[in-house]
Amino acid sequence: MTENREFWENEERKLDERVYQTVWPGGEKAVERLAKQGKRPVRELIQDLVDPGTQFFELSRIAGFGVGYPDGIDDIPCGGVVTGIGKIHHNWTMIIGNDPRVKAGTYFPITLKKHMRAQAIAERCGLNCIYIADSGGAFLPMQADVFPDDQHFGSMFYNMARMSAMGLKQVTLSTGGNTAGGAYIVFMACQSVMIDKLAYSFLGGPPLVKMATGEVISAEDLGGARVHTQISGGADHFCANQAEAIAAVREILSLERPQTVHHHRYEES
């Protein structure tokens, strides 16, 4: 009996360690690195997005461990993306947020699976979606497993377009750099919020521009918040910092009608 109890207590400790690695990938150093950039961890942003005093119900929190990808990549804490539902102005909303502390927010197969599972839940339940975008796009060494097929990278944007057509709001809060495929999460949304000198969106960044054309250009001039909200039209709302951006997202969803809960009665045949 004692042996059995000790075994399961040890298993619980292993789960607690996984949860810690999920919430604190890279530890305090990673949080300090974000702070120097004017950023906060994604779960803190989510807590500010949802209604005060309400809970965010996170999904698949310990996904991404033991995936055994090439080049010795065995763990992708939380799959590199936080997903879950919370109430915004009393309406249940699906929130999908990249964690830039995990491989710069890039997409692995497990990241795609988790992201699109959240979208599927949102579509089935009629939930608006908020994307907190801070992503380097697909993890290029595994692009053959991420890019070309159905349920790969492009399916995320297809899902955004379909849900938007259904009347389910797709709102992106760009809180960092979004390169290559990551940029589409900004540009495909019904409305996008970008932060001055913090959010950038482009298919190819300054190093690629220099390599291809010889031109030297800054990330700000190539695809910063001012460029996309005032010149290209790729984004809609220009904000000074993360707090202002969160307020803007909440305001976008403030006029949504309260959700109607449908009760289904099941009868035995």
C-alpha positions as CSV (number, residue, x, y, z in Angstrom):
1,M,0.0,0.0,0.0
2,T,2.8,2.4,1.0
3,E,4.7,1.5,-2.2
4,N,1.7,2.2,-4.4
5,R,1.1,5.6,-2.7
6,E,4.7,6.6,-3.1
7,F,4.6,5.6,-6.8
8,W,1.6,7.8,-7.5
9,E,2.9,10.7,-5.4
10,N,6.0,10.6,-7.5
11,E,4.0,10.6,-10.7
12,E,2.1,13.7,-9.5
13,R,5.4,15.4,-8.8
14,K,6.4,14.7,-12.4
15,L,3.2,16.4,-13.6
16,D,3.8,19.4,-11.4
17,E,7.3,19.7,-12.9
18,R,5.8,19.6,-16.4
19,V,3.3,22.3,-15.4
20,Y,6.2,24.5,-14.1
21,Q,8.1,24.0,-17.3
22,T,5.0,25.0,-19.2
23,V,4.4,28.2,-17.3
24,W,8.1,29.2,-16.9
25,P,10.0,28.1,-20.0
26,G,13.4,29.5,-19.7
27,G,12.8,30.6,-16.1
28,E,13.2,34.1,-14.7
29,K,15.8,34.9,-17.3
30,A,13.3,34.5,-20.1
31,V,10.8,36.8,-18.3
32,E,13.5,39.4,-17.8
33,R,14.4,39.2,-21.5
34,L,10.7,39.9,-22.3
35,A,10.6,42.8,-19.8
36,K,13.6,44.5,-21.5
37,Q,11.6,44.4,-24.8
38,G,8.5,45.9,-23.1
39,K,6.6,42.6,-23.0
40,R,5.0,40.4,-20.4
41,P,4.4,36.7,-20.4
42,V,1.5,35.6,-22.5
43,R,-0.6,34.3,-19.6
44,E,-0.4,37.7,-17.9
45,L,-1.7,39.3,-21.1
46,I,-4.6,36.7,-21.2
47,Q,-5.5,37.4,-17.6
48,D,-5.8,41.1,-18.4
49,L,-7.9,40.3,-21.5
50,V,-10.6,38.3,-19.7
51,D,-13.2,39.9,-17.5
52,P,-11.9,40.8,-14.0
53,G,-12.5,38.1,-11.4
54,T,-13.1,35.4,-14.0
55,Q,-11.0,32.3,-14.8
56,F,-9.2,31.4,-18.0
57,F,-9.6,27.7,-18.7
58,E,-6.4,26.6,-20.4
59,L,-6.4,23.7,-22.8
60,S,-3.7,21.0,-23.4
61,R,-1.3,22.7,-21.0
62,I,1.2,19.9,-20.9
63,A,1.2,19.2,-24.6
64,G,4.6,19.1,-26.4
65,F,6.7,17.0,-24.1
66,G,8.6,14.0,-25.4
67,V,7.8,14.7,-29.0
68,G,11.2,13.5,-30.2
69,Y,11.7,15.9,-33.1
70,P,15.0,15.8,-35.1
71,D,18.2,17.6,-33.9
72,G,17.6,16.5,-30.3
73,I,14.4,18.6,-29.8
74,D,12.5,16.4,-27.4
75,D,10.3,19.0,-25.5
76,I,8.2,21.9,-26.8
77,P,6.7,23.2,-23.5
78,C,3.0,23.7,-23.9
79,G,3.5,23.1,-27.6
80,G,4.7,26.7,-27.8
81,V,1.2,28.1,-27.8
82,V,-1.3,28.9,-25.0
83,T,-4.9,28.1,-25.8
84,G,-8.1,28.2,-23.8
85,I,-11.4,29.9,-23.2
86,G,-12.3,32.9,-21.0
87,K,-15.1,35.5,-20.8
88,I,-14.8,38.9,-22.4
89,H,-17.7,41.2,-21.7
90,H,-19.5,38.1,-20.4
91,N,-19.1,36.2,-23.7
92,W,-17.0,33.0,-23.9
93,T,-14.0,33.6,-26.2
94,M,-11.3,31.3,-27.5
95,I,-7.8,32.8,-26.9
96,I,-4.8,31.5,-28.8
97,G,-1.4,33.0,-27.8
98,N,2.1,32.3,-29.0
99,D,4.7,32.0,-26.2
100,P,7.9,33.7,-27.6
101,R,9.9,32.1,-24.8
102,V,9.5,28.7,-26.6
103,K,11.6,28.7,-29.8
104,A,10.7,32.3,-30.6
105,G,7.0,31.3,-31.0
106,T,7.7,29.2,-34.1
107,Y,5.3,26.5,-35.2
108,F,6.2,22.8,-34.9
109,P,3.7,20.0,-35.8
110,I,2.5,19.9,-32.2
111,T,2.0,23.7,-32.2
112,L,-0.2,23.4,-35.4
113,K,-2.2,20.6,-34.0
114,K,-2.9,22.5,-30.7
115,H,-3.7,25.8,-32.5
116,M,-6.1,24.2,-35.0
117,R,-7.8,22.1,-32.3
118,A,-8.6,25.3,-30.5
119,Q,-10.0,26.8,-33.7
120,A,-12.1,23.7,-34.2
121,I,-13.6,24.0,-30.7
122,A,-14.3,27.7,-31.3
123,E,-16.1,27.0,-34.6
124,R,-18.2,24.2,-33.1
125,C,-19.1,26.2,-30.1
126,G,-19.6,29.5,-31.9
127,L,-16.9,31.4,-30.1
128,N,-15.0,34.5,-31.3
129,C,-11.2,34.1,-31.4
130,I,-8.4,36.3,-30.2
131,Y,-4.9,35.6,-31.4
132,I,-1.9,37.0,-29.4
133,A,0.6,36.9,-32.2
134,D,4.4,36.8,-31.5
135,S,5.8,34.2,-33.9
136,G,8.7,33.5,-36.2
137,G,6.4,31.4,-38.4
138,A,7.1,27.8,-39.2
139,F,10.1,26.0,-37.7
140,L,12.0,25.8,-41.0
141,P,14.1,22.7,-40.3
142,M,10.8,20.8,-40.2
143,Q,9.0,22.7,-43.0
144,A,8.1,19.4,-44.8
145,D,6.0,18.5,-41.7
146,V,4.6,22.0,-41.2
147,F,3.9,23.6,-44.6
148,P,2.6,21.6,-47.5
149,D,-0.5,19.7,-46.6
150,D,-4.1,19.9,-45.3
151,Q,-4.0,20.6,-41.5
152,H,-0.6,22.2,-41.9
153,F,0.3,25.9,-41.7
154,G,-2.1,27.3,-44.3
155,S,-5.1,25.6,-42.7
156,M,-4.9,28.0,-39.8
157,F,-5.6,31.0,-42.1
158,Y,-8.3,29.0,-44.0
159,N,-10.0,28.5,-40.7
160,M,-9.8,32.2,-39.9
161,A,-11.4,33.1,-43.2
162,R,-14.2,30.5,-42.8
163,M,-15.0,31.5,-39.2
164,S,-15.0,35.2,-40.1
165,A,-17.5,34.5,-42.9
166,M,-19.7,32.7,-40.3
167,G,-19.7,35.9,-38.2
168,L,-17.2,34.7,-35.6
169,K,-14.8,37.6,-34.9
170,Q,-11.1,36.9,-35.6
171,V,-9.1,39.6,-33.7
172,T,-5.3,39.6,-33.6
173,L,-3.2,41.4,-31.0
174,S,0.3,41.6,-32.4
175,T,2.6,41.9,-29.5
176,G,5.9,41.1,-31.2
177,G,7.6,40.2,-34.4
178,N,5.5,38.1,-36.8
179,T,7.6,36.8,-39.7
180,A,6.7,34.7,-42.7
181,G,3.6,32.6,-42.0
182,G,3.2,34.3,-38.7
183,A,2.4,37.6,-40.5
184,Y,-0.8,36.1,-41.9
185,I,-2.2,35.8,-38.4
186,V,-2.1,39.6,-38.3
187,F,-3.3,40.3,-41.9
188,M,-6.1,37.6,-42.0
189,A,-7.9,38.9,-38.9
190,C,-11.1,40.9,-39.0
191,Q,-9.3,43.5,-37.0
192,S,-5.7,43.7,-35.9
193,V,-4.0,45.6,-33.1
194,M,-0.3,46.5,-33.4
195,I,2.0,48.1,-30.8
196,D,4.4,50.9,-31.7
197,K,8.0,49.8,-32.0
198,L,7.2,46.4,-30.6
199,A,5.0,44.7,-33.2
200,Y,6.3,43.9,-36.7
201,S,4.8,41.9,-39.5
202,F,6.5,40.9,-42.8
203,L,7.0,37.8,-45.0
204,G,10.7,38.4,-45.1
205,G,12.6,40.4,-42.4
206,P,15.4,42.9,-42.9
207,P,18.2,40.2,-43.2
208,L,16.2,38.6,-46.1
209,V,15.6,42.0,-47.8
210,K,19.4,42.7,-47.6
211,M,20.3,39.3,-49.0
212,A,17.7,39.5,-51.9
213,T,18.0,43.2,-52.9
214,G,21.0,44.7,-51.1
215,E,18.8,47.2,-49.3
216,V,19.3,47.9,-45.7
217,I,16.1,48.6,-43.9
218,S,14.9,48.5,-40.2
219,A,12.2,46.2,-39.0
220,E,10.2,49.3,-38.1
221,D,10.3,50.8,-41.6
222,L,9.7,47.4,-43.2
223,G,6.7,46.3,-41.3
224,G,6.2,48.2,-38.0
225,A,2.9,49.2,-36.5
226,R,2.9,52.7,-38.1
227,V,3.5,51.2,-41.6
228,H,0.6,48.7,-41.3
229,T,-1.9,51.0,-39.7
230,Q,-1.2,54.1,-41.7
231,I,0.3,53.0,-45.1
232,S,-0.4,49.4,-46.0
233,G,-3.7,48.9,-44.3
234,G,-2.6,45.5,-43.0
235,A,-3.7,46.4,-39.4
236,D,-6.4,48.6,-37.9
237,H,-5.4,49.8,-34.4
238,F,-2.2,51.6,-33.4
239,C,-1.3,51.4,-29.7
240,A,1.6,52.6,-27.6
241,N,2.1,49.6,-25.3
242,Q,0.6,46.2,-24.4
243,A,-1.8,47.6,-21.8
244,E,-3.3,50.0,-24.4
245,A,-3.5,47.1,-26.9
246,I,-5.4,44.9,-24.5
247,A,-7.9,47.7,-23.9
248,A,-8.3,48.0,-27.6
249,V,-9.1,44.3,-28.1
250,R,-11.6,44.4,-25.3
251,E,-13.2,47.4,-26.8
252,I,-13.5,45.6,-30.2
253,L,-15.5,42.8,-28.5
254,S,-17.5,45.1,-26.2
255,L,-20.4,45.4,-28.6
256,E,-20.9,41.7,-29.1
257,R,-24.4,40.5,-28.3
258,P,-24.6,38.2,-25.2
259,Q,-24.3,34.5,-26.2
260,T,-27.4,32.3,-26.2
261,V,-27.0,29.0,-24.5
262,H,-28.8,26.2,-26.4
263,H,-30.0,23.3,-24.3
264,H,-30.4,20.0,-26.2
265,R,-32.6,17.2,-24.9
266,Y,-31.5,13.7,-25.8
267,E,-34.1,11.0,-25.8
268,E,-33.5,7.3,-25.9
269,S,-34.6,5.6,-29.2
